[in-house]
Amino acid sequence: MLGVRDNRGWITRLGVLPFGRRMGIGGQLMDGLIASAARLRLSQIWLEVIKHNDPAHRMFRRYGFVETRELVVARRPPNPEGTPNVENRVKRVTPLNHEDAIILLSHRQERANWLNQTKSMQNVHNLSGLLIELRNGGRGWVTYHAGLLQLTRIIVEVTAGDPTEVTETVLHILHQRYKRQDAVVENICDDAQWAGFQQAGYFESFRRIEMVKEMPQ
């Protein structure tokens, strides 16, 4: 449950079954994880809690974790007949292989959360991408994993132009190529790009709250 990357830790898959709650088990687990992080001399511990899971949220606060941002988990159902044709907006589409996608991910401008960091994405089998240039000068790219029934690991970055318009266009191009796949995107910020996801047919499933604890050195 404690992942380690460089000098940072990540607590994941922490939960207590209903019959074991309110018995101090969650606190005992946290004590052990924080003690392990201290032995490893980690500088920070990160975690995420589902928004409105108030008992867990309060416990993490008691252990010194503070909120950094809210992250959206969203889904887009298959829509073979309803994906708009945006080819008239697009100047060029360049397919990317796994290595190309990793290079783009390693040069992102914004801080990626743990799940979407480049080191996490390097372990994704058959990661692909599209680099897209718009006729109005906008530019952006998307990386993704295409499974038989679902697109996952979707990350979009806009490098020029209006974030909402470019994001929407990039996603429409992606879904024109994968019309019958369901799509899930995890841990995107609630910003202009999220508006582009919504315009491309994504809806919010739930939110996570990212939190961090600074470890004494």
Number of C-alpha atoms within 10 A of each C-alpha: 12 18 13 14 11 7 12 18 26 19 16 13 9 14 13 15 8 7 7 11 11 11 10 10 14 18 15 10 15 16 13 12 18 19 12 14 22 16 9 13 15 20 16 17 23 22 22 26 19 15 16 12 11 11 9 17 19 11 14 22 14 11 13 12 20 17 17 12 12 18 20 20 17 21 21 21 15 18 15 14 9 10 17 13 11 14 14 8 15 19 14 12 15 10 14 18 13 18 14 16 23 19 11 17 23 13 9 15 10 7 8 16 18 19 13 18 14 19 14 12 21 16 9 14 10 14 22 21 26 22 20 22 22 22 13 12 13 21 24 20 26 25 27 23 20 20 13 10 12 16 21 20 20 21 19 26 21 21 15 14 15 16 22 19 19 28 28 22 28 28 24 22 21 19 22 17 11 20 17 17 20 19 24 18 21 21 23 22 16 13 10 13 21 21 16 21 26 17 17 22 18 20 17 14 13 15 21 20 20 21 20 19 19 14 15 9 7
